[in-house]
Amino acid sequence: MNYYDIIFYLFAIITVGSAVFVVTTRNVIYSAFFLLFTFFGVTGIYVLLGADFLAVVQIMVYIGGILILLIFGVMLTNTITNVEIRTGTLHLLPAAIGVGVFMGAVVSVMIWTDWKSQPVANPVTTTKSLGYLLINEYVLIFELLGILLLIALIGAASIARREKE
């Protein structure tokens, strides 16, 4: 077992362990913070796979956007409505069945394909090649998507302003 395997298993344990706590924790804020560690574990696995662009997108979109929005939403909703943010239900039997079926599928695929963990010799970064393709070959689509997003932003701003008046 080399350092690559040790680091992979460390990120896998962080990801799976924190995902279990996301599902089993009764406090929604604690669950959101465990979701943060789950996203960081997935980001680490992306880095180990050589998918640096996906790792940065994972950090920016999921951790920087969705998770922060979720935490603020839970915290602000709690103070406005005075609702208890603890959940009363915990379904261990359906969760155990789901995890068992998933792990059975993973193990059968690993056995069927003769899976072995081997590090990538020279991982190729994806950011440079994606940037080259977006600026050279797909520049028209890239610009059209930018214009479409600008139109959507202007439309959302006009709808929000119209409702205030």
DSSP file (Angstrom, degrees, kcal/mol; ACC not computed):
  #  RESIDUE AA STRUCTURE BP1 BP2  ACC     N-H-->O    O-->H-N    N-H-->O    O-->H-N    TCO  KAPPA ALPHA  PHI   PSI    X-CA   Y-CA   Z-CA
    1    1 A M              0   0    0      0, 0.0     2,-0.1     0, 0.0     0, 0.0   0.000 360.0 360.0 360.0 124.0    0.0    0.0    0.0
    2    2 A N     >  -     0   0    0      1,-0.0     4,-1.9     4,-0.0     3,-0.1  -0.352 360.0 -90.7-100.5-176.6    1.5    3.3   -1.1
    3    3 A Y  H  > S+     0   0    0      1,-0.2     4,-2.6     2,-0.2     5,-0.2   0.837 122.4  59.9 -65.7 -33.4    0.8    6.9   -0.1
    4    4 A Y  H  > S+     0   0    0      1,-0.2     4,-2.4     2,-0.2    -1,-0.2   0.931 107.1  46.0 -59.7 -46.2   -1.8    7.3   -2.9
    5    5 A D  H  > S+     0   0    0      2,-0.2     4,-2.8     1,-0.2     5,-0.2   0.902 111.9  51.3 -63.8 -41.5   -3.9    4.5   -1.5
    6    6 A I  H  X S+     0   0    0     -4,-1.9     4,-2.0     2,-0.2    -2,-0.2   0.924 112.4  45.4 -62.8 -44.6   -3.6    5.8    2.1
    7    7 A I  H  X S+     0   0    0     -4,-2.6     4,-2.4     2,-0.2    -1,-0.2   0.902 112.8  51.4 -66.7 -40.4   -4.7    9.3    1.0
    8    8 A F  H  X S+     0   0    0     -4,-2.4     4,-2.6    -5,-0.2    -2,-0.2   0.945 111.3  46.6 -60.7 -48.1   -7.6    7.9   -1.1
    9    9 A Y  H  X S+     0   0    0     -4,-2.8     4,-2.5     1,-0.2    -1,-0.2   0.849 110.2  54.6 -65.1 -33.1   -8.8    5.8    1.8
   10   10 A L  H  X S+     0   0    0     -4,-2.0     4,-2.3    -5,-0.2    -1,-0.2   0.944 111.6  43.4 -63.4 -47.7   -8.5    8.8    4.2
   11   11 A F  H  X S+     0   0    0     -4,-2.4     4,-2.6     2,-0.2    -2,-0.2   0.875 113.5  52.4 -65.5 -36.5  -10.7   10.9    1.8
   12   12 A A  H  X S+     0   0    0     -4,-2.6     4,-2.8     2,-0.2     5,-0.3   0.911 110.1  47.6 -65.6 -41.6  -13.1    7.9    1.4
   13   13 A I  H  X S+     0   0    0     -4,-2.5     4,-2.5     2,-0.2     5,-0.3   0.908 113.1  48.7 -65.8 -41.3  -13.5    7.5    5.2
   14   14 A I  H  X S+     0   0    0     -4,-2.3     4,-2.2    -5,-0.2     5,-0.2   0.929 115.0  45.4 -62.1 -44.9  -14.1   11.3    5.6
   15   15 A T  H  X S+     0   0    0     -4,-2.6     4,-1.9     2,-0.2    -2,-0.2   0.956 119.1  38.6 -65.9 -51.5  -16.7   11.3    2.8
   16   16 A V  H  X S+     0   0    0     -4,-2.8     4,-2.0     2,-0.2    -2,-0.2   0.903 117.1  50.8 -69.6 -41.0  -18.6    8.2    3.9
   17   17 A G  H  X S+     0   0    0     -4,-2.5     4,-1.8    -5,-0.3    -1,-0.2   0.929 113.5  43.4 -63.4 -45.5  -18.3    8.9    7.6
   18   18 A S  H  X S+     0   0    0     -4,-2.2     4,-1.9    -5,-0.3    -1,-0.2   0.835 111.0  56.1 -70.9 -30.1  -19.6   12.5    7.3
   19   19 A A  H  X S+     0   0    0     -4,-1.9     4,-1.7    -5,-0.2    -1,-0.2   0.876 105.8  51.9 -66.8 -36.2  -22.3   11.4    4.9
   20   20 A V  H  X S+     0   0    0     -4,-2.0     4,-2.3     1,-0.2    -2,-0.2   0.915 110.2  48.3 -63.7 -42.1  -23.5    8.9    7.5
   21   21 A F  H  X S+     0   0    0     -4,-1.8     4,-1.9     1,-0.2    -2,-0.2   0.825 105.7  58.6 -68.4 -30.3  -23.6   11.7   10.1
   22   22 A V  H  < S+     0   0    0     -4,-1.9    -1,-0.2     1,-0.2    -2,-0.2   0.917 113.7  38.6 -60.5 -42.0  -25.5   13.9    7.6
   23   23 A V  H  < S+     0   0    0     -4,-1.7    -2,-0.2     1,-0.2    -1,-0.2   0.864 122.4  39.9 -78.9 -36.7  -28.3   11.3    7.4
   24   24 A T  H  < S+     0   0    0     -4,-2.3     2,-0.2    -5,-0.1    -2,-0.2   0.647  87.9 100.7 -93.6 -15.0  -28.4   10.3   11.1
   25   25 A T     <  -     0   0    0     -4,-1.9     6,-0.1    -5,-0.2    62,-0.0  -0.523  57.0-156.0 -74.3 135.3  -27.9   13.6   12.9
   26   26 A R  S    S+     0   0    0     -2,-0.2    61,-2.4    60,-0.1     2,-0.5   0.704  72.7  81.2 -85.4 -20.3  -31.2   15.0   14.2
   27   27 A N  B  > S-A   86   0A   0     59,-0.2     4,-2.0     1,-0.1    59,-0.2  -0.766  70.1-150.3 -89.3 127.4  -30.1   18.6   14.2
   28   28 A V  H  > S+     0   0    0     57,-1.7     4,-2.1    -2,-0.5    -1,-0.1   0.853  94.8  52.3 -68.8 -35.4  -30.3   20.2   10.8
   29   29 A I  H  > S+     0   0    0      2,-0.2     4,-2.1     1,-0.2    -1,-0.2   0.920 110.4  47.8 -68.1 -42.7  -27.4   22.7   11.4
   30   30 A Y  H  > S+     0   0    0      1,-0.2     4,-2.3     2,-0.2    -2,-0.2   0.897 110.2  53.7 -62.3 -38.6  -25.1   19.9   12.5
   31   31 A S  H  X S+     0   0    0     -4,-2.0     4,-1.8     1,-0.2    -2,-0.2   0.897 107.5  50.6 -61.9 -40.4  -26.2   17.9    9.4
   32   32 A A  H  X S+     0   0    0     -4,-2.1     4,-1.2     2,-0.2    -1,-0.2   0.881 109.8  50.2 -66.3 -37.4  -25.3   20.9    7.2
   33   33 A F  H  X S+     0   0    0     -4,-2.1     4,-1.2     1,-0.2    -2,-0.2   0.876 109.5  50.3 -70.4 -35.0  -21.8   21.1    8.8
   34   34 A F  H  X S+     0   0    0     -4,-2.3     4,-1.8     1,-0.2    -1,-0.2   0.839 104.2  59.7 -67.6 -30.8  -21.3   17.4    8.2
   35   35 A L  H  X S+     0   0    0     -4,-1.8     4,-2.4     1,-0.2    -1,-0.2   0.842  98.4  59.7 -62.7 -32.6  -22.3   18.0    4.6
   36   36 A L  H  X S+     0   0    0     -4,-1.2     4,-2.1     1,-0.2    -1,-0.2   0.921 105.7  46.4 -58.9 -45.3  -19.4   20.4    4.4
   37   37 A F  H  X S+     0   0    0     -4,-1.2     4,-2.2     2,-0.2    -1,-0.2   0.847 109.6  55.1 -68.3 -32.7  -17.0   17.6    5.3
   38   38 A T  H  X S+     0   0    0     -4,-1.8     4,-2.1     2,-0.2    -2,-0.2   0.933 108.9  47.4 -63.2 -45.1  -18.7   15.3    2.7
   39   39 A F  H  X S+     0   0    0     -4,-2.4     4,-2.2     1,-0.2    -2,-0.2   0.886 110.9  51.7 -64.1 -38.7  -18.1   17.9    0.0
   40   40 A F  H  X S+     0   0    0     -4,-2.1     4,-2.2     2,-0.2    -1,-0.2   0.888 108.7  51.4 -65.3 -37.6  -14.5   18.3    1.0
   41   41 A G  H  X S+     0   0    0     -4,-2.2     4,-1.9     2,-0.2    -2,-0.2   0.909 110.0  48.5 -64.3 -41.7  -14.0   14.6    0.9
   42   42 A V  H  X S+     0   0    0     -4,-2.1     4,-2.2     2,-0.2    -2,-0.2   0.885 109.7  53.5 -64.8 -38.0  -15.4   14.4   -2.6
   43   43 A T  H  X S+     0   0    0     -4,-2.2     4,-2.2     1,-0.2    -2,-0.2   0.908 107.2  51.4 -62.1 -42.3  -13.2   17.3   -3.6
   44   44 A G  H  X S+     0   0    0     -4,-2.2     4,-2.1     1,-0.2    -1,-0.2   0.884 108.8  50.5 -62.5 -38.5  -10.2   15.4   -2.4
   45   45 A I  H  X S+     0   0    0     -4,-1.9     4,-1.7     2,-0.2    -1,-0.2   0.893 108.3  53.1 -66.7 -38.6  -11.1   12.4   -4.4
   46   46 A Y  H  X>S+     0   0    0     -4,-2.2     5,-2.3     1,-0.2     4,-0.5   0.912 108.7  50.0 -60.8 -41.4  -11.5   14.6   -7.5
   47   47 A V  H ><5S+     0   0    0     -4,-2.2     3,-1.2     1,-0.2    -2,-0.2   0.912 108.8  51.8 -64.0 -41.6   -8.0   16.0   -6.9
   48   48 A L  H 3<5S+     0   0    0     -4,-2.1    72,-0.3     1,-0.3    -1,-0.2   0.827 107.4  53.5 -64.2 -30.2   -6.6   12.4   -6.6
   49   49 A L  H 3<5S-     0   0    0     -4,-1.7    -1,-0.3    -5,-0.1    -2,-0.2   0.557 117.8-112.9 -80.1  -7.3   -8.3   11.5   -9.9
   50   50 A G  T <<5S+     0   0    0     -3,-1.2     2,-1.1    -4,-0.5    76,-0.4   0.628  77.7 130.5  85.4  14.2   -6.6   14.4  -11.7
   51   51 A A     >< +     0   0    0     -5,-2.3     4,-1.8     1,-0.2    -1,-0.1  -0.612  20.1 159.7 -99.1  72.5   -9.9   16.3  -12.2
   52   52 A D  H  >  +     0   0    0     -2,-1.1     4,-2.1     1,-0.2    -1,-0.2   0.833  69.7  56.1 -67.9 -32.6   -8.8   19.6  -10.9
   53   53 A F  H  > S+     0   0    0     -3,-0.2     4,-2.4     1,-0.2    -1,-0.2   0.930 108.5  47.3 -64.8 -44.3  -11.5   21.6  -12.7
   54   54 A L  H  > S+     0   0    0      1,-0.2     4,-2.5     2,-0.2    -1,-0.2   0.857 109.7  54.7 -64.5 -34.4  -14.2   19.5  -11.1
   55   55 A A  H  X S+     0   0    0     -4,-1.8     4,-2.0     2,-0.2    -1,-0.2   0.921 110.3  44.9 -64.8 -43.4  -12.5   19.9   -7.7
   56   56 A V  H  X S+     0   0    0     -4,-2.1     4,-2.8     2,-0.2     5,-0.2   0.899 113.7  49.6 -68.0 -40.0  -12.6   23.7   -8.0
   57   57 A V  H  X>S+     0   0    0     -4,-2.4     4,-3.0     2,-0.2     5,-0.7   0.895 108.5  54.4 -64.3 -39.2  -16.2   23.7   -9.2
   58   58 A Q  I  X>S+     0   0    0     -4,-2.5     5,-1.6    -5,-0.2     4,-0.9   0.917 112.7  43.0 -59.4 -44.4  -17.1   21.4   -6.3
   59   59 A I  I  <>S+     0   0    0     -4,-2.0     5,-2.3     3,-0.2    -2,-0.2   0.943 119.7  41.5 -67.8 -47.4  -15.6   24.0   -3.9
   60   60 A M  I  <5S+     0   0    0     -4,-2.8     5,-0.2     3,-0.2    -2,-0.2   0.931 125.5  30.2 -70.2 -45.9  -17.0   27.0   -5.6
   61   61 A V  I  X>S+     0   0    0     -4,-3.0     5,-2.3    -5,-0.2     4,-0.9   0.965 129.6  29.8 -82.0 -54.3  -20.5   25.8   -6.4
   62   62 A Y  I  <XS+     0   0    0     -4,-0.9     5,-2.8    -5,-0.7     6,-0.2   0.952 132.6  28.0 -77.2 -49.0  -21.4   23.3   -3.6
   63   63 A I  I  4XS+     0   0    0     -5,-1.6     5,-0.7    -4,-0.2    -3,-0.2   0.931 129.1  39.6 -79.1 -44.8  -19.4   24.6   -0.7
   64   64 A G  I  4<S+     0   0    0     -5,-2.3    -3,-0.2    -6,-0.2    -2,-0.2   0.794 132.7  16.7 -76.5 -27.5  -19.3   28.2   -1.6
   65   65 A G  I  X5S+     0   0    0     -4,-0.9     4,-2.2    -5,-0.2    -3,-0.2   0.842 127.1  33.4-109.1 -66.0  -22.9   28.5   -2.9
   66   66 A I  I  ><S+     0   0    0     -5,-2.3     4,-2.4     1,-0.2    -3,-0.2   0.911 119.8  45.9 -68.4 -45.5  -25.3   25.8   -2.0
   67   67 A L  I  ><S+     0   0    0     -5,-2.8     4,-2.6     2,-0.2    -1,-0.2   0.917 114.5  47.3 -67.5 -42.5  -24.0   24.9    1.5
   68   68 A I  H  ><S+     0   0    0     -5,-0.7     4,-2.6    -6,-0.2     5,-0.2   0.908 112.9  50.2 -64.5 -40.8  -23.7   28.5    2.7
   69   69 A L  H  X S+     0   0    0     -4,-2.2     4,-2.5     2,-0.2    -2,-0.2   0.899 110.8  50.0 -62.1 -40.9  -27.2   29.2    1.3
   70   70 A L  H  X S+     0   0    0     -4,-2.4     4,-2.4     2,-0.2    -2,-0.2   0.923 111.7  47.0 -63.9 -45.4  -28.5   26.1    3.1
   71   71 A I  H  X S+     0   0    0     -4,-2.6     4,-2.5     2,-0.2    -2,-0.2   0.934 114.7  45.9 -64.6 -45.8  -26.9   27.1    6.4
   72   72 A F  H  X S+     0   0    0     -4,-2.6     4,-2.9     1,-0.2     5,-0.3   0.908 112.3  52.2 -63.5 -40.8  -28.2   30.7    6.2
   73   73 A G  H  X S+     0   0    0     -4,-2.5     4,-2.3    -5,-0.2    -2,-0.2   0.915 111.9  45.0 -61.4 -43.8  -31.6   29.5    5.2
   74   74 A V  H  X S+     0   0    0     -4,-2.4     4,-1.8     2,-0.2    -2,-0.2   0.921 115.7  46.9 -66.5 -43.4  -31.9   27.2    8.2
   75   75 A M  H  X S+     0   0    0     -4,-2.5     4,-1.3    -5,-0.2    -2,-0.2   0.909 116.5  42.9 -67.7 -41.3  -30.5   29.8   10.6
   76   76 A L  H  X S+     0   0    0     -4,-2.9     4,-1.7     1,-0.2    -1,-0.2   0.872 112.7  52.6 -73.2 -36.5  -32.8   32.6    9.3
   77   77 A T  H  X S+     0   0    0     -4,-2.3     4,-2.3    -5,-0.3     6,-0.3   0.876 105.8  55.4 -65.7 -36.7  -35.9   30.4    9.1
   78   78 A N  H  X S+     0   0    0     -4,-1.8     4,-1.3     1,-0.2     5,-0.3   0.894 110.3  44.3 -64.0 -40.0  -35.4   29.3   12.7
   79   79 A T  H  < S+     0   0    0     -4,-1.3    -1,-0.2     2,-0.2    -2,-0.2   0.801 115.9  47.1 -77.8 -27.1  -35.4   32.9   14.0
   80   80 A I  H  < S+     0   0    0     -4,-1.7    -2,-0.2     1,-0.1    -1,-0.2   0.933 125.1  25.5 -78.4 -46.7  -38.4   34.0   11.9
   81   81 A T  H  < S-     0   0    0     -4,-2.3    -2,-0.2    -5,-0.2    -3,-0.2   0.545  91.8-133.0 -99.4  -7.6  -40.8   31.1   12.5
   82   82 A N     <  +     0   0    0     -4,-1.3     2,-0.4    -5,-0.3    -4,-0.1   0.896  49.9 157.7  54.0  44.1  -39.6   29.9   15.9
   83   83 A V        -     0   0    0     -6,-0.3     2,-0.3    -5,-0.3    -1,-0.2  -0.805  48.9-111.3 -99.4 138.7  -39.7   26.3   14.7
   84   84 A E        -     0   0    0     -2,-0.4    -1,-0.0     1,-0.1    -6,-0.0  -0.520  21.6-152.3 -67.2 130.4  -37.6   23.6   16.3
   85   85 A I        +     0   0    0     -2,-0.3   -57,-1.7     2,-0.1     2,-0.4   0.235  63.7 101.0 -94.3  15.5  -34.8   22.6   13.9
   86   86 A R  B     -A   27   0A   0    -59,-0.2     2,-0.3   -58,-0.1   -59,-0.2  -0.806  66.3-138.4 -96.8 140.3  -34.5   19.1   15.3
   87   87 A T        -     0   0    0    -61,-2.4    -2,-0.1    -2,-0.4     0, 0.0  -0.740   3.9-154.6 -96.2 148.4  -36.2   16.2   13.4
   88   88 A G        +     0   0    0     -2,-0.3     2,-0.4     2,-0.0    -1,-0.1   0.548  67.0  80.7 -98.3  -8.6  -38.0   13.5   15.3
   89   89 A T        +     0   0    0    -63,-0.1     2,-0.3     2,-0.0    -2,-0.1  -0.774  44.4 174.5-106.5 145.5  -37.7   10.7   12.8
   90   90 A L        -     0   0    0     -2,-0.4     2,-1.0   -64,-0.0   -66,-0.1  -0.896  11.8-164.2-146.6 113.7  -34.8    8.4   12.2
   91   91 A H     >  +     0   0    0     -2,-0.3     4,-1.1     1,-0.2     5,-0.1  -0.768  20.4 161.6-105.1  89.4  -35.3    5.5    9.7
   92   92 A L  H  >  +     0   0    0     -2,-1.0     4,-2.8     2,-0.2     5,-0.2   0.874  69.6  56.4 -76.9 -37.6  -32.4    3.1   10.4
   93   93 A L  H  > S+     0   0    0      2,-0.2     4,-2.2     1,-0.2     5,-0.2   0.944 110.1  42.5 -65.3 -48.8  -33.9    0.1    8.7
   94   94 A P  H  > S+     0   0    0      0, 0.0     4,-2.4     0, 0.0    -1,-0.2   0.885 116.2  50.7 -63.5 -35.0  -34.5    1.6    5.2
   95   95 A A  H  X S+     0   0    0     -4,-1.1     4,-2.6     2,-0.2     5,-0.2   0.915 110.5  48.3 -66.9 -41.9  -31.1    3.3    5.4
   96   96 A A  H  X S+     0   0    0     -4,-2.8     4,-2.3     2,-0.2    -1,-0.2   0.889 112.2  49.3 -65.7 -38.6  -29.4    0.1    6.3
   97   97 A I  H  X S+     0   0    0     -4,-2.2     4,-2.4    -5,-0.2     5,-0.2   0.927 112.4  48.0 -65.6 -44.0  -31.2   -1.7    3.4
   98   98 A G  H  X S+     0   0    0     -4,-2.4     4,-2.4     1,-0.2    -2,-0.2   0.917 113.4  46.6 -62.5 -44.1  -30.2    1.0    1.0
   99   99 A V  H  X S+     0   0    0     -4,-2.6     4,-2.9     2,-0.2     5,-0.2   0.894 112.0  51.9 -65.6 -39.3  -26.6    1.0    2.1
  100  100 A G  H  X S+     0   0    0     -4,-2.3     4,-2.2    -5,-0.2    -2,-0.2   0.915 111.0  46.3 -63.5 -43.1  -26.5   -2.8    1.9
  101  101 A V  H  X S+     0   0    0     -4,-2.4     4,-2.1     2,-0.2    -2,-0.2   0.920 114.5  48.3 -64.7 -43.1  -27.8   -2.9   -1.6
  102  102 A F  H  X S+     0   0    0     -4,-2.4     4,-2.4     1,-0.2    -2,-0.2   0.935 112.8  46.6 -63.5 -46.0  -25.4   -0.1   -2.7
  103  103 A M  H  X S+     0   0    0     -4,-2.9     4,-2.7     1,-0.2     5,-0.2   0.872 110.4  54.0 -66.1 -35.4  -22.4   -1.8   -1.1
  104  104 A G  H  X S+     0   0    0     -4,-2.2     4,-2.3    -5,-0.2    -1,-0.2   0.904 110.0  47.6 -62.1 -40.8  -23.4   -5.1   -2.7
  105  105 A A  H  X S+     0   0    0     -4,-2.1     4,-2.1     2,-0.2    -2,-0.2   0.906 112.9  48.5 -66.3 -40.9  -23.5   -3.5   -6.1
  106  106 A V  H  X S+     0   0    0     -4,-2.4     4,-2.4     2,-0.2    -2,-0.2   0.937 113.1  46.5 -65.3 -46.2  -20.2   -1.8   -5.6
  107  107 A V  H  X S+     0   0    0     -4,-2.7     4,-2.4     1,-0.2     5,-0.2   0.898 112.0  51.1 -65.0 -39.6  -18.5   -5.1   -4.4
  108  108 A S  H  X S+     0   0    0     -4,-2.3     4,-2.6    -5,-0.2    -1,-0.2   0.887 111.2  48.0 -66.8 -36.4  -20.0   -7.1   -7.3
  109  109 A V  H  X S+     0   0    0     -4,-2.1     4,-2.3     2,-0.2    -2,-0.2   0.901 111.5  51.0 -67.2 -39.7  -18.7   -4.5   -9.8
  110  110 A M  H  <>S+     0   0    0     -4,-2.4     5,-2.5     1,-0.2     4,-0.4   0.898 115.3  41.8 -64.4 -39.8  -15.3   -4.6   -8.2
  111  111 A I  H ><5S+     0   0    0     -4,-2.4     3,-0.7     3,-0.2    -2,-0.2   0.906 114.9  50.8 -72.2 -41.8  -15.2   -8.4   -8.4
  112  112 A W  H 3<5S+     0   0    0     -4,-2.6    -2,-0.2     1,-0.2    -1,-0.2   0.858 116.9  38.7 -66.6 -36.7  -16.6   -8.6  -11.9
  113  113 A T  T 3<5S-     0   0    0     -4,-2.3    -1,-0.2    -5,-0.2    -2,-0.2   0.403 106.7-121.3 -95.8   3.5  -14.2   -6.1  -13.4
  114  114 A D  T < 5 -     0   0    0     -3,-0.7    -3,-0.2    -4,-0.4     2,-0.2   0.961  41.1-159.2  54.7  54.7  -11.2   -7.2  -11.4
  115  115 A W      < +     0   0    0     -5,-2.5     2,-0.4    -6,-0.2    -1,-0.2  -0.419  17.8 177.7 -72.4 135.1  -10.8   -3.8  -10.0
  116  116 A K        -     0   0    0     -2,-0.2     2,-0.8    -3,-0.1    -1,-0.0  -0.999  31.0-121.5-137.4 138.8   -7.4   -2.7   -8.5
  117  117 A S        +     0   0    0     -2,-0.4  -112,-0.1  -112,-0.0    -2,-0.0  -0.694  42.4 162.9 -82.1 112.7   -6.5    0.6   -7.1
  118  118 A Q        -     0   0    0     -2,-0.8    -2,-0.1  -114,-0.1     3,-0.1  -0.998  35.1-121.3-132.3 132.3   -3.5    2.0   -9.1
  119  119 A P        -     0   0    0      0, 0.0     2,-0.3     0, 0.0   -70,-0.1  -0.312  33.6-101.8 -69.6 154.4   -2.4    5.6   -9.1
  120  120 A V        -     0   0    0    -72,-0.3   -70,-0.0     1,-0.1     0, 0.0  -0.610  26.8-142.9 -74.7 131.7   -2.3    7.6  -12.3
  121  121 A A  S    S+     0   0    0     -2,-0.3    -1,-0.1     1,-0.3     0, 0.0   0.980  88.2   3.0 -63.2 -60.5    1.3    7.8  -13.5
  122  122 A N  S    S-     0   0    0     -3,-0.1    -1,-0.3     2,-0.0     2,-0.1  -0.836  81.9-147.2-127.8  92.7    1.2   11.4  -14.9
  123  123 A P        -     0   0    0      0, 0.0     2,-0.5     0, 0.0   -73,-0.1  -0.394  11.6-139.2 -65.4 132.5   -2.2   12.9  -14.2
  124  124 A V        -     0   0    0     -2,-0.1     2,-0.2     2,-0.0    -2,-0.0  -0.789  17.0-126.3 -92.3 127.9   -3.2   15.4  -16.9
  125  125 A T     >  -     0   0    0     -2,-0.5     4,-0.5     1,-0.1   -74,-0.1  -0.489  12.4-156.0 -74.7 144.3   -4.9   18.5  -15.7
  126  126 A T  H  > S+     0   0    0    -76,-0.4     4,-2.4    -2,-0.2     5,-0.2   0.650  78.3  75.0 -95.1 -17.1   -8.2   19.3  -17.2
  127  127 A T  H  > S+     0   0    0      1,-0.2     4,-2.6     2,-0.2     5,-0.2   0.917  96.0  47.6 -66.3 -43.8   -8.3   23.0  -16.7
  128  128 A K  H  > S+     0   0    0      1,-0.2     4,-2.3     2,-0.2    -1,-0.2   0.923 114.7  45.4 -64.6 -44.2   -5.8   23.9  -19.4
  129  129 A S  H  X S+     0   0    0     -4,-0.5     4,-2.2     2,-0.2    -1,-0.2   0.878 113.7  49.6 -69.3 -36.4   -7.5   21.7  -22.0
  130  130 A L  H  X S+     0   0    0     -4,-2.4     4,-2.5     2,-0.2    -2,-0.2   0.914 111.5  49.1 -66.4 -42.2  -11.0   23.0  -21.1
  131  131 A G  H  X S+     0   0    0     -4,-2.6     4,-2.0    -5,-0.2     5,-0.2   0.907 110.6  50.6 -62.7 -41.4   -9.9   26.6  -21.3
  132  132 A Y  H  X>S+     0   0    0     -4,-2.3     4,-2.2    -5,-0.2     5,-0.5   0.931 112.6  46.2 -61.7 -45.6   -8.3   26.0  -24.7
  133  133 A L  I  X>S+     0   0    0     -4,-2.2     5,-2.8     1,-0.2     4,-0.6   0.891 112.6  49.9 -65.9 -39.1  -11.4   24.4  -26.0
  134  134 A L  I  <5S+     0   0    0     -4,-2.5     8,-0.2     1,-0.2    -1,-0.2   0.856 117.7  38.8 -69.0 -34.1  -13.7   27.1  -24.6
  135  135 A I  I  <5S+     0   0    0     -4,-2.0    -2,-0.2    -5,-0.2    -1,-0.2   0.787 129.2  26.0 -88.4 -28.2  -11.7   29.9  -26.1
  136  136 A N  I  <5S+     0   0    0     -4,-2.2     3,-0.4    -5,-0.2    -3,-0.2   0.903 131.0  19.4-101.5 -58.8  -10.7   28.4  -29.4
  137  137 A E  I  <<S+     0   0    0     -4,-0.6     3,-0.2    -5,-0.5    -3,-0.2   0.842 131.6  33.6 -89.5 -33.8  -13.2   25.8  -30.7
  138  138 A Y  S  ><S+     0   0    0     -5,-2.8     4,-2.2     1,-0.2    -1,-0.2  -0.089  76.2 122.2-113.2  34.1  -16.4   26.5  -28.7
  139  139 A V  H  > S+     0   0    0     -3,-0.4     4,-2.4     1,-0.2     5,-0.2   0.859  73.3  53.2 -67.4 -35.4  -16.1   30.2  -28.4
  140  140 A L  H  > S+     0   0    0     -3,-0.2     4,-2.4     2,-0.2    -1,-0.2   0.930 112.1  43.8 -66.0 -45.1  -19.5   30.9  -30.1
  141  141 A I  H  > S+     0   0    0      2,-0.2     4,-2.3     1,-0.2    -2,-0.2   0.896 112.9  53.5 -65.2 -39.6  -21.4   28.5  -27.8
  142  142 A F  H  X S+     0   0    0     -4,-2.2     4,-1.7    -8,-0.2    -2,-0.2   0.913 111.8  44.3 -61.4 -44.4  -19.5   30.0  -24.8
  143  143 A E  H  X S+     0   0    0     -4,-2.4     4,-2.2     2,-0.2    -2,-0.2   0.892 111.9  52.4 -68.9 -40.0  -20.5   33.6  -25.7
  144  144 A L  H  X S+     0   0    0     -4,-2.4     4,-2.4     1,-0.2    -2,-0.2   0.883 108.8  50.3 -64.4 -37.7  -24.1   32.6  -26.4
  145  145 A L  H  X S+     0   0    0     -4,-2.3     4,-2.4     2,-0.2    -1,-0.2   0.876 108.7  52.7 -66.2 -36.6  -24.4   30.9  -23.0
  146  146 A G  H  X S+     0   0    0     -4,-1.7     4,-1.9     2,-0.2    -2,-0.2   0.908 110.7  46.7 -63.1 -41.9  -23.0   34.1  -21.4
  147  147 A I  H  X S+     0   0    0     -4,-2.2     4,-2.4     2,-0.2    -2,-0.2   0.898 111.2  52.4 -66.4 -40.6  -25.6   36.2  -23.2
  148  148 A L  H  X S+     0   0    0     -4,-2.4     4,-2.3     1,-0.2    -2,-0.2   0.912 109.8  48.2 -61.8 -43.1  -28.4   33.7  -22.2
  149  149 A L  H  X S+     0   0    0     -4,-2.4     4,-2.2     2,-0.2    -1,-0.2   0.871 110.2  52.2 -65.4 -36.3  -27.3   34.0  -18.5
  150  150 A L  H  X S+     0   0    0     -4,-1.9     4,-2.4     2,-0.2    -2,-0.2   0.908 109.5  49.3 -64.8 -41.8  -27.3   37.8  -18.8
  151  151 A I  H  X S+     0   0    0     -4,-2.4     4,-2.5     1,-0.2    -2,-0.2   0.908 111.1  49.8 -63.4 -42.0  -30.8   37.7  -20.1
  152  152 A A  H  X S+     0   0    0     -4,-2.3     4,-2.4     2,-0.2    -1,-0.2   0.890 110.7  50.1 -64.0 -39.0  -31.9   35.4  -17.3
  153  153 A L  H  X S+     0   0    0     -4,-2.2     4,-2.2     2,-0.2    -2,-0.2   0.911 111.5  47.4 -65.8 -42.8  -30.3   37.7  -14.7
  154  154 A I  H  X S+     0   0    0     -4,-2.4     4,-2.3     2,-0.2    -2,-0.2   0.908 112.6  50.4 -65.0 -41.4  -32.0   40.8  -16.2
  155  155 A G  H  X S+     0   0    0     -4,-2.5     4,-2.2     2,-0.2    -2,-0.2   0.907 110.8  48.3 -62.9 -42.5  -35.4   38.9  -16.3
  156  156 A A  H  X S+     0   0    0     -4,-2.4     4,-2.2     1,-0.2    -1,-0.2   0.892 111.9  49.8 -65.3 -39.6  -35.0   37.8  -12.6
  157  157 A A  H  X S+     0   0    0     -4,-2.2     4,-2.0     2,-0.2    -2,-0.2   0.895 111.5  48.6 -66.4 -39.1  -34.1   41.4  -11.5
  158  158 A S  H  X S+     0   0    0     -4,-2.3     4,-2.2     2,-0.2    -2,-0.2   0.877 111.6  49.1 -70.3 -36.0  -37.1   42.8  -13.4
  159  159 A I  H  X S+     0   0    0     -4,-2.2     4,-1.6     2,-0.2    -2,-0.2   0.914 112.5  48.1 -67.3 -42.2  -39.5   40.3  -11.9
  160  160 A A  H  X S+     0   0    0     -4,-2.2     4,-0.8     1,-0.2    -2,-0.2   0.878 113.6  47.1 -66.0 -36.7  -38.2   40.9   -8.4
  161  161 A R  H  X S+     0   0    0     -4,-2.0     4,-1.0     1,-0.2     3,-0.5   0.885 108.2  55.4 -72.5 -38.0  -38.5   44.7   -8.9
  162  162 A R  H  < S+     0   0    0     -4,-2.2     3,-0.3     1,-0.2    -1,-0.2   0.850 104.2  54.2 -64.2 -35.6  -42.0   44.5  -10.3
  163  163 A E  H  < S+     0   0    0     -4,-1.6    -1,-0.2     1,-0.2    -2,-0.2   0.776 103.4  56.8 -71.1 -25.7  -43.3   42.6   -7.2
  164  164 A K  H  <        0   0    0     -4,-0.8    -1,-0.2    -3,-0.5    -2,-0.2   0.818 360.0 360.0 -74.0 -30.3  -42.0   45.3   -4.8
  165  165 A E     <        0   0    0     -4,-1.0    -1,-0.2    -3,-0.3    -2,-0.1   0.482 360.0 360.0 -75.8 360.0  -44.0   48.1   -6.5
